[in-house]
Amino acid sequence: MDSDVTLWCFDYFYHMDKANAQIHLAPARFSPITFRLLENLLDKWDPDEDITQEMAEVKSHRGTYQLDSGR
């Protein structure tokens, strides 16, 4: 599957965003690259296959806060 590498990258940035939030004792706010990787994955994802729990969490954050363009 072409999206294997994209999924690995998504997982990396997802966990980096979560770790950064934990260091600051704050709720996770996902970075623009995490959102872009999610969009890329969703474009290619088999509609009959469930998305990952991490993808669902990031998807639930879409549009809930302004993205930090400096990240």
Backbone as JSON, one array per atom type, in Angstrom:
{
  "sequence": "MDSDVTLWCFDYFYHMDKANAQIHLAPARFSPITFRLLENLLDKWDPDEDITQEMAEVKSHRGTYQLDSGR",
  "N": [[0.85, -1.18, 0.0], [0.61, 2.17, -0.89], [0.23, 4.11, 1.03], [1.55, 3.35, 3.33], [4.04, 4.49, 4.17], [3.2, 7.12, 4.49], [1.36, 6.76, 6.55], [3.09, 5.93, 8.6], [4.57, 8.3, 8.91], [2.5, 10.02, 9.67], [1.81, 8.8, 12.15], [4.19, 9.27, 13.55], [4.24, 12.16, 13.74], [1.8, 12.55, 15.03], [2.28, 11.35, 17.56], [4.42, 12.94, 18.39], [3.16, 15.44, 18.63], [1.37, 14.81, 20.7], [3.2, 14.18, 22.76], [4.53, 16.65, 23.06], [2.43, 18.2, 24.03], [2.0, 16.93, 26.48], [4.38, 17.51, 27.81], [4.0, 20.2, 28.3], [1.85, 20.09, 29.92], [-0.7, 20.31, 28.79], [-3.71, 20.15, 26.79], [-3.7, 18.15, 23.82], [-2.87, 19.7, 20.76], [-3.02, 19.49, 17.44], [-0.52, 19.62, 14.89], [-0.1, 21.52, 11.82], [1.12, 19.86, 9.87], [0.43, 17.31, 10.73], [-2.32, 17.34, 10.34], [-2.35, 17.67, 7.55], [-1.14, 15.29, 6.68], [-3.08, 13.5, 7.6], [-5.26, 14.22, 5.92], [-4.21, 13.45, 3.45], [-3.99, 10.69, 3.85], [-6.71, 10.03, 4.27], [-7.76, 10.58, 1.76], [-6.83, 8.46, 0.26], [-7.66, 6.22, 1.59], [-9.26, 3.08, 1.97], [-12.67, 3.01, 1.72], [-14.16, 1.0, 2.91], [-12.68, 0.16, 4.99], [-11.9, 0.58, 8.41], [-10.7, 3.61, 9.9], [-7.68, 4.41, 11.75], [-7.44, 4.64, 15.37], [-5.93, 6.84, 16.12], [-6.05, 8.42, 13.81], [-8.79, 8.98, 13.82], [-8.96, 10.53, 16.14], [-7.42, 12.84, 15.46], [-8.92, 13.69, 13.29], [-11.26, 14.42, 14.6], [-10.48, 16.8, 15.68], [-10.34, 18.62, 13.66], [-10.85, 21.87, 12.5], [-11.46, 22.89, 15.03], [-9.76, 24.61, 16.3], [-7.51, 27.36, 15.67], [-4.88, 26.86, 13.4], [-1.41, 26.65, 14.15], [0.71, 28.33, 12.36], [3.41, 28.57, 12.58], [4.48, 26.18, 13.26]],
  "CA": [[0.0, 0.0, 0.0], [1.38, 3.41, -1.0], [0.08, 4.97, 2.19], [2.29, 2.86, 4.49], [5.01, 5.5, 4.62], [2.42, 8.27, 4.96], [0.81, 6.39, 7.86], [4.21, 5.99, 9.55], [4.85, 9.73, 9.15], [1.37, 10.51, 10.46], [1.97, 8.29, 13.51], [5.32, 10.0, 14.16], [3.84, 13.52, 14.11], [0.73, 12.42, 16.03], [2.88, 11.11, 18.87], [5.2, 14.13, 18.75], [2.2, 16.45, 19.1], [0.87, 14.38, 22.01], [4.29, 14.32, 23.72], [4.74, 18.08, 23.31], [1.34, 18.65, 24.9], [2.23, 16.4, 27.82], [5.48, 18.27, 28.43], [3.44, 21.49, 28.72], [0.65, 19.8, 30.72], [-1.79, 20.93, 28.05], [-4.37, 19.22, 25.86], [-3.03, 18.07, 22.51], [-3.3, 20.48, 19.6], [-2.24, 18.87, 16.39], [0.2, 20.54, 14.02], [-0.57, 21.53, 10.43], [1.61, 18.7, 9.1], [-0.36, 16.15, 11.15], [-3.6, 17.46, 9.62], [-2.12, 17.43, 6.11], [-0.92, 13.84, 6.51], [-4.4, 12.87, 7.75], [-6.03, 14.45, 4.7], [-3.63, 12.6, 2.42], [-4.39, 9.31, 4.15], [-8.15, 9.86, 4.05], [-8.0, 10.6, 0.31], [-6.44, 7.17, -0.32], [-8.1, 5.14, 2.47], [-10.36, 2.24, 1.5], [-13.85, 3.4, 2.49], [-14.68, -0.16, 3.63], [-11.75, -0.13, 6.08], [-11.94, 1.56, 9.5], [-9.48, 4.38, 10.12], [-7.08, 4.11, 13.05], [-7.9, 5.46, 16.49], [-5.18, 8.1, 16.05], [-6.63, 9.2, 12.71], [-10.1, 9.45, 14.27], [-8.75, 11.62, 17.1], [-7.01, 14.05, 14.73], [-10.09, 14.09, 12.48], [-12.22, 15.09, 15.49], [-9.93, 18.13, 16.02], [-10.38, 19.51, 12.49], [-11.7, 23.06, 12.6], [-11.8, 23.29, 16.4], [-8.85, 25.67, 16.73], [-6.68, 27.93, 14.61], [-3.61, 26.17, 13.29], [-0.21, 27.43, 14.42], [1.49, 28.27, 11.11], [4.83, 28.55, 12.9], [4.89, 24.83, 13.66]],
  "C": [[0.89, 1.24, 0.0], [1.32, 4.23, 0.28], [0.82, 4.47, 3.42], [3.25, 3.91, 5.04], [4.28, 6.73, 5.14], [1.84, 7.97, 6.34], [1.9, 6.42, 8.92], [4.54, 7.44, 9.9], [3.74, 10.34, 10.01], [1.52, 10.08, 11.92], [3.09, 9.02, 14.25], [4.86, 11.38, 14.63], [2.69, 13.52, 15.13], [1.34, 12.28, 17.42], [3.78, 12.26, 19.32], [4.28, 15.22, 19.3], [1.67, 16.09, 20.49], [1.95, 14.55, 23.08], [4.55, 15.78, 24.06], [3.65, 18.63, 24.23], [1.55, 18.17, 26.33], [3.34, 17.14, 28.54], [4.96, 19.59, 29.0], [2.18, 21.34, 29.57], [-0.58, 20.45, 30.1], [-2.49, 19.86, 27.19], [-3.66, 19.25, 24.51], [-3.71, 18.98, 21.5], [-2.41, 20.02, 18.46], [-1.69, 19.92, 15.43], [-0.36, 20.48, 12.6], [-0.09, 20.32, 9.63], [0.83, 17.44, 9.47], [-1.71, 16.16, 10.43], [-3.42, 17.18, 8.13], [-1.9, 15.94, 5.82], [-2.24, 13.09, 6.66], [-5.21, 13.02, 6.47], [-5.53, 13.57, 3.57], [-4.03, 11.15, 2.62], [-5.87, 9.08, 3.86], [-8.5, 9.83, 2.57], [-7.75, 9.22, -0.31], [-6.99, 5.97, 0.45], [-9.26, 4.39, 1.84], [-11.6, 2.56, 2.34], [-14.48, 2.24, 3.28], [-13.82, -0.54, 4.82], [-11.85, 0.97, 7.13], [-10.62, 2.32, 9.57], [-8.95, 4.05, 11.51], [-7.64, 5.03, 14.12], [-7.21, 6.83, 16.47], [-5.74, 9.0, 14.96], [-7.98, 9.77, 13.14], [-9.96, 10.61, 15.25], [-8.37, 12.92, 16.39], [-8.19, 14.57, 13.91], [-11.1, 14.84, 13.34], [-11.76, 16.5, 15.88], [-10.03, 19.11, 14.85], [-11.36, 20.65, 12.72], [-12.03, 23.52, 14.01], [-10.88, 24.36, 16.97], [-8.04, 26.14, 15.54], [-5.33, 27.22, 14.6], [-2.45, 27.13, 13.51], [0.69, 27.3, 13.18], [2.99, 28.26, 11.35], [5.34, 27.18, 13.29], [5.23, 24.02, 12.46]]
}
